[in-house]
Amino acid sequence: MIKKLGLIVLIFMAALFTCLSVGRYPISPGHVVGLLLSGFGIENKNFAAPTEMMMIFWNIRVPRILLTIMAGAGISTAGAVFQALFRNPLAAPNILGVTAGSCFGAALAIMFLTPVAWVIQSSAFVFGLVAVTLAYILASWSRDSSPSVLVISGIVISAVFQAGLSFIMYLANPYDQLAQIIFWTMGSFHTASWAKVQVTLPLLIPGIFLMIIFSWRLNIMTQGEEDVLSMGINIFRWRIFYVLVSTLMVACSVASVGTIAWIGLIVPHIARYLAGSEHRKLIPVTAVLGGIFLMVMDSVARSVMLSEIPISIVTSIFGAPFLGYLVISAGKARFGHESGS
């Protein structure tokens, strides 16, 4: 495990250095090192960078990469938590309606409120939490307290907010509002700034650390409800805790950069392959891999074409084939097991 952890850290550092260098305004590795050292107060008399390069590096590229790392870590961690809570390897962070609610809130702000960044983010964040709250209220009306009821409630609430989003898009001005809504729902880091970093990180970092600290209890939560209750653990209280923290992380990320597809589904599977099913190892590895994955995907989105590609398009291109690979691998494993028996 130590070797794997060292390899993951090495990959993270290499990816970070590469992503700081590439872009429509390429920065040489030597300049990246010099800019980083000067940022930490280590001056080099032989190093001199153009003012334009320093502005792009510190005001655009660094906050953008920080935001991609933390958003990727937060969404991926939430995906691993949901997969454990609902005992379903296909569970994703949008399972309780948080993504649909956030998209509806953002579209509502673009359509009817002032289309200012902080107004859109606030509306998206609030409606993401409202969606999950409604899903919990709907699930509480059922006599069945199993996780599947909560999942079904989330699907219902998602459908309602998705219908509301479609109606707003139908009413929107196609030359201005509609384009803004569509681009936002596909996700992008092009508006990343230090202001967004300061707003987003205070929610994402504590949420990730809480999930790491209490990751050991997720091993228990993956068991049947009767087994957990027999241990004297209040499964319903802990389920609310995990869902609430995970929802806050997802809503915060979606409110800042829009919808990011697939990452919360596929990264936990990659981490599980590397670290195993023990959540004390799985959750930290998932967070690091999520940060690496989204950082690299965003670098692809802003580099391969003259105009920036929405991030969900890039993550879907890589995510959908990976899910197909998982399905085929699981089918082959099941077929081989049946043949062997």
N, C-alpha and C positions, 0 to 999 in steps of 0.2 A: 504493500500500500504506500510506503514511503517513496518508493521509486516512481509510482504512478503520480503521487502528489507532486514530486519534484518535476516530473515531465509536464504536468498541467501548468505549474507555475512558469516553467520555461516557455511553454507555448503561449501563455498569457503575455509574458514580457515581449516575446517576438512579435505577437500580433499587435500589441500596443505600439511598439516602435514602428512597425510597418504602417499602421493606420495613421499615425502622426505624420508620416512622410508622404503618403499618397493623397491624391486629390486633383481637382482641376488646377490647383496651384501647388505643384510638387515642391517639397522641401527636402533637400539632401540629408542623408543620415548625419553628416557632420554638423549641419545647421540645427538639426533636431537635438543633438546632444548639447550643443552650445546654448541653445535657447532654454533647455531644461535646467542646465547648470546655472545659467544666469537667473532663472526664476527662483532657484533655491539660494540665491545670494553668492554663488561661486563664480567669480569673474575671471575671464581669460583675456589677457591683453591682446592676444593674437586673433581673438574672435570678434567679428563684426557682422551684424545682420541688418539688412535693409529695414527701414521702419515699416514698410508695407508687409514684409514677412512677419515681423514681430506682432503686428496688429492681427493678421490672419491667424497666426499660431495661437496667441493667447486669448483673443476675443471671440474666435469662431471655432477653431479646430479642437482646442483643449476642452472647453465646456461641452461641445457636442459629443466628444468621445466619452467624457465623464458621464453624460446623460445616457448614452447608449449602454455603457457598462452597467450602470445602476438599474436602468429599466430592464435590461436583459436579465440581470441577476434576480430582480424582484419578480418579474413575470414567470421566469423559469422555476424559482423557488415556490411560488404559488401553485404552479402546475404540479410539482412533485407532492405538495401538501394535499391538493385536491385528489390526486390519484391514490394517495394513502387513505384519506378520509372516506372516500366513496368506494374504495377497493375496486377501482376500475382503471386499467392502464390507458384508456382513451379519454379519461377526464381531463378537461382543460380549464384554464382560469376563467373562461367566459361561460362556464357551465351554469352559473347562478344568475346570469343576466347582466352582470356588471358591464360587459363590453357594449351590449345593446343599449343599456341605460345611459352609459356615457356618451355614446354616439348620438342618441336622441337629445341629450342635454346640450351637446355642442351644436347640433343642427338648430335647436330651438334658439340658442343664443345668436347664431349667425343670422337666422331668419327674422327674429322679432326683437332682439336686444341689440346693444351696441357691439358691433363685431370687433371688439378689442380683445387681445390675447388673454388677459387675465379674466375677463368676463366669460369667454368661451371655456377656459380651463375650469373655472369655478362651477359653471353650470354642468359641465361634463362630470366633474368629481361628485357633485351633489346628487345628480340623477343616477350615477353608478351605484352610490350607496342606497338610494331610494329603491332601485331595482332589486338589490339583494334583500333589503328589508321586506319588500313586498313578497319576495319568494319565501322568506321565512314565515311571514304571517300566513300565507296561503298553505304552507306545509303544516303549520300548527293547527289548522282546522281539521286535518286528517287524524284519524285514530291510529294510523300506522306511523310509527316514529322512525322507520328505517331510512337510511340515506337515499334510497331510490325515490322516495316521496319528495324529498328536497330537490333532487335532480329534476324530476318532472315539473315541480313548481317553477324551477329556474327556466325550464324550456317554455313554459306557458308565459312567464313574465317577459322573457326574451322576445317571444313572438309578438306580444302586445307592443313593446317598445320598438321593435323592428317595423311593425305596421305604422306606428306613429312617425318613425323616421322616413318611411316611404311616402307618407302623406305630406310631410314637410318638403321633401324633395320634389314632389308633384307640384306644390304651390310656389316653390322657389323660382327666382328670376334665373333663367338658364344662362345668362351672360355674365352673371356675377355670383350670386348666392349659391346656385347649384354647383358650379365648378368648385367653389370653396368648400362646400359640404362634402362633395365626392372626394376631393383631395385629402381632406381631413380624415374621412373614414378609412382611407387607405394607408394613413400613417406617414409621417415624415419627421425628420430631425432638422429640417432646414431652418426652423425658427429657434433652434437651441441657443441659449445664452446663459450668462452667469446668473441672471435673475431666475431663470427656470431651474438651474442647478440648485440655487439656494432655497427654492420652494419645494423641490421634489426630493432632494436627498434627506431632509429631516424626517420624512415619512418612510422612505425606502430603506435607509440604513438601519434604523431601529427595528423595522419589520423583519428584515433578513436576519438580524442577530437574534431576535426573539424566536424565530423559527429554528435557528441553529441551536440555541440554548435548550429549547423544549423538543428537539427532534427525537429524543429517545422515547418520548411518549407516543410518537406516531407509530412505533413498532407495535405498541399495544392496541392502538386504534384500528390497525389493519385486521385485528381478529374480530370474531363475531361479537355482537352486542352483549349476549348473555355471558360470554367469557370475560369481557371487560367489566361488566357490572359485578360479576362474582369476585373480582379483585378489589372491590370497594371504590372504583373510579367512577366519577360522575361523567359519563361519556357525553351527555348532552351539553354540559357546561364547557367541556374541553372542545367539543365540536364547534360551538359558537366562537370560542376564543380563536381557534385556527382559521375558521372561515372569516371572521372579522378582520384579523390581521392581514390575511392573504387578500381579501377584498380591498382593503385600504391600499395595499401595494399596487394591485392591478388598476384600481380606479385612479390612483395618482399618476401612474405611467400613461394610461390611456388619455387622461385629461391633459397631459403635457405634450404628447406627440401623436395622439390618435391611435387607431387600431393597429396592433402588431400581430399578425397571424402566425400560427403554427409553433412559435418558439416555446410556449408553455406546454406544448404537447410532446415535441420531439426531444428537447434538451434533457428532460428527466430520464428518457429512455437511454440516451447516450451515457448519462451519468450512472445509471443503474448498471450498464454494461461494464463500466470502468470501476465503480466503487461497490457494487453489490446492492442488496436490498436493505442493509442496515442503515437506518435513516440518520444516525449520528455521523456516518460517513457520506451518505447520499446527498443530504441537504447542502453541506458546504461545497461539495464537488458540483452539484447542480448550479449553485449560485455563480461559481467561477466560470463554468462552461457557458452559462447563459450570457454572462457579460462578454466573453470572448466571441460567442456566436453572433450576437447582435452588433457588436462593434465591427466585426468583419463584414457582415451583411450590409451595414450602413456605408461602410467604405466602398463596397461594390456599387451600392445605389447612387452614390455621389460621384463616382469615378468613371463608370463605363460609357456614359453618354454625356453629351453637352448639357442636356437638361437632366435634373435629378429625377430618379425613378422612385415612386412611393415605396416605402420599406416593405409593406405587406406583399407587394408583387415579388420582390426578391426573396423574402422568406418563404413564400408559397412555392416558388420555383424549386427551392431546395427541400422544403418540408414535405410536399406531397409525394415525391418519389421515395423519400425516406419512410413515410407511413406505409406506402406500398411494399417496400422492402420488409418492414416489420410484419405485415400481414402474410407475405409469402414465406418468410422465415418461420413464423409461428405455424403455418400450415404444413411446411416440410417437417418441422419437429414433431408435430402431432401425428403426421402420417408415418414417420419413422418409428415413433413409439408404438403406434398400433400395429405396424408390421412386425416389430420386434416381439410384441406380446403374442 
